[in-house]
Amino acid sequence: MASETADPSPRSYPQSVTFVRRAGPITAAVGGVDTFVEIENWLLEEASAERRMIDLLVKLIRRMKAAGSSIDRLTLHIGTLHPQLVGFAWVWNADDGFCDEVRVADAAIDSDAYKLNPLQRIVETGKTIRRAPNKPSAQAEFPIMIELAAAGMVDYVAIPLSGLDTRNVITIATKAAGGFADAEIDVLTRVFRLFALHVQRHSELKISENALGAYLGYGAAAKVLEGAIKRGAGDSIRAVIWVSDLRNFTTMSDVLAPTDMLVLLNAYFEAMVSAVAAHGGEILKFIGDGMLAVFPVTVGTAEASRAAVSAAREAIARLEAANRNVCVAFDAEGHALLRAGIVLHEGEVFFGNIGAPDRLDFTVIGAAVNEACRVEALTKIIGRDLLMTEAVARHLSHDVEHLGEHQLRGVSARMSVYGLAS
């Protein structure tokens, strides 16, 4: 018996393309929408209420099919500003009716599949491309035509969408005998001119989300985009606080060339960030070689504590792996000595905006943050890569050992510190 979770219409994408979500299947029936004039009116009015591009696109396709369009395949491509992505795309075909949203990594633009794709030509020229996929000349020019011809497509049109980003493109294809009629191309072009305004709006929103997420963290970015931009805006929350720094950073900075130091720092932060993110943590900031993150207590302190400890274990393992792979010599044996000191503490913090009226920082502050920073200095003295306070350790039933009570600078009471059992 087939699994209920089995993909009803499996699709494969290149390694540089990652599936995000799916919508559909799309059916042609739409009550009261049967002309392209009505579609244009919808784009000018109600369509503005759609918050997600995939929902907007699905409704547009459904209306175009109800109006009698012969489109059998449609793709939408949007460029973006992101450290690792070149853009997003949506792919729909009439065979299964589903519309997939995917994100496209930077590596895609260096692939032959992109360099020999009509999209690249449009980015360079800004001109519409129309080809018959079953013609050998079209297949020699653009190899994707071979795939389209095999799927039964006889006409293909790639249309640049007006706007600030030349990477915004929509493509359509049909199996209809004789291809698209010139009259249909004309009416679709008018529709896409209006649709381009929505694409630009969604593209700018996505760029804002990406840019803020990359610099603030996605949790903080969401709050800022929701309007939490005034000084003092924020919430008092309970969280497990993560404070870490790179061991021997000053010594390495004196010995290594700046370019080699950047290689090490990037490897170090990649190990830290990926581990924290994988276990539900929110990275707030980098301070030199240090990192501040939180694991908000959403279900319970025990769950947040265990997630933070799991993230710390994974981060340490990732650093050990990086030491085997990063080709920057530091010690006499030629190994890059990437080690971190990580501290986990739990308490109530203020999560929000602080700073000057014209220059704000979205971060966490509070006594618990200060205490975590003070404990971090003990990682070098005690010689442990991971230290926890009692507020975290008490939620771990085993694998911890008491490392004594310590007087911390600026903290009145002595604090019990714990590590993972040897």
N, C-alpha and C positions, 0 to 999 in steps of 0.2 A: 504494500500500500504506500502511495506517495506521501511524503511528509507534508503536514499542513503548512509548514514554514518554507517549503521549497519555492524557489523563484518561479513564478508562472511564466516568465519570459526572460530567461537569462541572456544577458548581454556581456560582451567582453570589451574592455577598454585598455589602451596602452598603459604601460607602467607609470607614465607621468600623469595619468588621469585617474582621479579618485572619485568613486561614486559617493554622492551626498544623500540624495533622497529620490523618491519616485512618486508620481501622481498619475491618476487615471484608473482604469482605461477611459479614454475619451469616446463618448458617443456623439453622434451627429445631432440628435434631437434636442432642440432648444425652443421652448415655447415662446412665440412672439418675436423671434429674431430670424428673419429670413432674407434680409437685404444687406448689402454692404454699406448703404447709407446709415442703417440702424447701428451697424458695427462702429462706424465713425462717430456717431452720436454717443455711443457707449464709451468709446475711448476718450471723448471730450468731457464726459460727466462721471458716471458711476465707477469706471475703471480706476479712478484715482484713489478709491478706498482700499484697493488691494495692497496688502503689506508685503507679500512675498512674490517674487518674480515668477516662481513656478505656478502659483495659483492664477496670476494674471495671464500667463502664457497659455495655460490649459483652457481658460475661458475664451481667450481669443481664438484658439484653434477650433474649439467646439463651435463657436459662432461662425467662423469662416466655412467650416464644413456644412453647417446648417444652411448657409447662404449659397451652397452649391459649388464651393471651391473644389478643384481637382487635386489639391495638395495631398500627397501620400507620405511625405517625409518633410520635417521642418527641424532646423537647428538654429539656436540663437547663441551668439558668442559675445561676451562682454569682457573687456580688459579691466584690470583693477590695479591698485597700488598695494603691494604686499611683499614682505621680505622673501617669501618663498613661492608665491603664486603669480602666474601671468594673467590669469583670469578665470571666469566661470563659463560653463556652457550648459545648454538644455537641448536634449535630443528626443524627438518624437517621431514615430512612424505609425502608419495606419495598420500595419500588419498585426500588431498587438495592442495598439491604442495607448501605450504607456509613454509618459514623458519623464525622462531621467534628468536630474540635475547633477552635474559633476564639477569638480574644481580641477584646474589645469596647472601643474607645477611649472616653474621656470624652465626646467630641463626640456620641456616640450618644444620650445622655440629653436633648440639646437638639433632636433630630430629631422631626419629626411622626410618623415610623414608631414611635418609642418612646412618645411621649406618647399615641398612639392605640392602644397595644398592651395586651392583658390583663396583661402583666407589670407595667406601671406601676400599674394598678389594684390588683393584688395587693400591691405594695410599700406602697401607701397604706392598704389596708383589711385585709390579712392574711387575706382570705377566698377560698375556692375559687371559681373561675369555670367555668361550664359553658354552652356555646352550641352550637347547630346551625348550622354554617358556611353551609348553603345557604339560611338564612332572611334575607330583606332587612333585618330589624331588627338581626340580629347583624352583618351586613356594614356597616350604617350606623354601628353602635356601634364596631366594631373592623374596620378595613379589611383586616387580615390574613385575615379569614374569606373574603374573595373569592378569595384565592390558595388557601386550603385547600379551598374548594368546587370550584374548578377542578381540583384534584388528586384529587377524588372523596371527600373526607372528609365524613362526615355527622354526626359528633359530636366535640366538642373539650372537654377538661377541663384547666384550669390549677390546679395544687395547690401551695400554699406549703409549703415544707419546714421543719419545726420546727428551731430553732437560734437562734444569736445574730444571724445576718444575715438580715434580712427580704427581701433580694434573692435568696435561694436559692429557686428555683421549678422544678418539673418540669411539663411539659405532655405530654399524650397525645392522639392523635386516631385515629379508625378509619373505614374504609370499609364496615364491616359493616352490613347492612340493619338499621335500627332503632337503630343506635348501640350504645354500651356498655350491657350489662345492669347493673341496679343491684347485683346480687351481685358482678359483676366489679369495679365501682368500689369496693365495700367491701373486697374482698380486695387490690386494688392499693393502696388507701389504707394498709392495714396494712403491706404490703411497703415502701411509700415512707416510712413512719414509721421503720422500721429503716434503710432506705437513707439517710435524712437524717442519721443518726449518722456514716456514712462520709463524706457530703458535707461535714459540719462539720469532720471530721478533715482531709480533703484541702484544704478552704478555708483552714483555719488554717495548714497547711503552706505553701500557696501564698502566703499573706499574709507569712509569715516569709521565704520566698524573695524575694518582691518587695521587702519593706522592707529586708532585709539587702543585696540586690543594688543597690538604689538608693543606699544610703549607703556600702557597702563595695566595690562592684564584684562582679560575679557569680562570678568565680573565687574571690575571698576569701570570699564568702557561702557558696559550696558547701563550702569547707573548714570554715568555722565550723559549718555545719549537720551536717557529718560528725563533729563533736566536737572540732575544733581550737580549744578555747576557753581553754586554760590559758596562763598567762603563759610565754612562751618556746617555745610550740608553733609549729612551722613547719618550713620546709625551706630548705636552701642551694641556690639555683638560679642558672643563668646566664641573663642577660636583657639586652636592649637597653633602656636607661633613657631615658625621655622626661621632660624638665623644661622647662616653658614658663611665661611670664608675659605679662601685657598691658602693652604699651608705654604710657608716659605716664599710668599709672593714678592716680598722686598728683595730677597736674595736672588731670586730668579730674574727679577727686573734688572738687577745690576749686571747679571751675567749674560742674559740672552739679548739678541737683537730685537728691536721692537716688533718686526714682522713675525719672528718666532714666538714672541710673547703673546701676540694676538692669536696665533694658532692654538697655543695652550689655553688661553682664556676662553676662546670659543669652544674648545673641546670640554673644558671644565663646566662652563655654563650650560652647554647642551646636555651634559650628563645630569646636572642638577635639575634643570627645568623640565626635561622630559620625564624624569622620575616623579617630580612633584605633580605635574599635570596628569600623569597616568593614574594617580591615586586621588584625584579630586581636589588638589591644592590650587591655590591662586597665587601666582608670582606677582609681587607688588613692585619690587624695584631691585636694581643692581647698584651697589655702592662700592666703586672700585672693584675689588675682588670679592666683595660680600654680596649676599643675596637675602632678601627678606620675603617671606611667603606666609600664607595662613591657610589653615584647614578649618573653615567655619563649622561650628557645631550646629548641624541642621537636624540630625536624628538624635544624637547623644554624644557626650564627651568621650565615652569609651570607643565609639566607632571612629570619631575624628582622630583620637590618639593612635589607634591601631593603624589607620590609614597613613598617618604621618610617619610612624615607625617603619611601615612597609616601604614608603617612599624613600626614607633615609637608607634602608638596606639596599634598595635598588640603586640609589645614587652612588653609594660606595662601590657596588659591583660594576656599575657603568664606568666609574673612574678607573678601576683596575683594568677593565677592558681597553679604555682609552690609552692607558700607559703602554699597552702592547701595540697600539696602532698608530699613535701620534709620532711622527718621525722628526722629533726635535730633541736633540741630546742635551742632558743637563748634568747627570752625575757621571762618575768615572766609567760606568758600564754602558753609558749611552742611552739610559732610560729617562723618559720625561717623568719627573716625580710629581704626579698630580694626586694630591691628597687634600681632603677637606675636613674642616672641623664643623660639625653640625650639632645644633642645640634645639631641643623641642621643649616648649613650655606652654601652659594653658592658662587662660584668664580672660577677663573682659577687656575689650579694646574699643576705641573709637575708630570706625572705618568710614573715612570720608575726606572732604577737602580741608586742607590747611594751607596757609601761606599768606602772600600779599594779595591785595585786591586784583592786581593784574597778572599775577604769576602764582598759580595754585599747584598743589601736589595732592594726588589722591592716594592716601596711604593709611596705615594704622598707627595709632599712638596710644600710650597708656603705660601704667606701671608694669604691666606684664611684658610689654615690649622691652622696656628698660632692663627688667630682670633677665630676660632671655639674652640680651646683648652682654650683660655682665657675666652670665654663665659661660657664654661662648669663649671668653678669655681663658677659662679653665681647661678647654680641650687641649691646649698646648702643655699646660702644667701637669695635668693628669695623664696625658698621652693617649687619649681615646679619640677616635674619629666621631663618635656619637655620644652625646650626653643628654639625659632627660631629667627634668625636675620631677618631684613626687607627684605633681598634678597630672603628669602624663603617665609615669611609670606605674601608678596604682591601678591603672586600667589594663595592665598587661599581667596576666596571671603567672607567667613564667618567663624565662629567658632574660631576666633583669637582675642586676646585683647592685647593692648599695655601695656607693663610693665615698661615703662620708658626708659630714655637714661642713659647709664652707661659708666663710664670711665674704660677702660680695661688696665691692666698692659702691657706696651710695645706697645700700640696702641694709636696713637696721637689723633684721633678724637673719640668723644663719639659715642657709638653705640646703636641704638634702639633695644630693645629686646621685643619679643612677646611670648605669651603662648596660649594654647588652652582656649577658653572662658569657664568659669565655668558653 
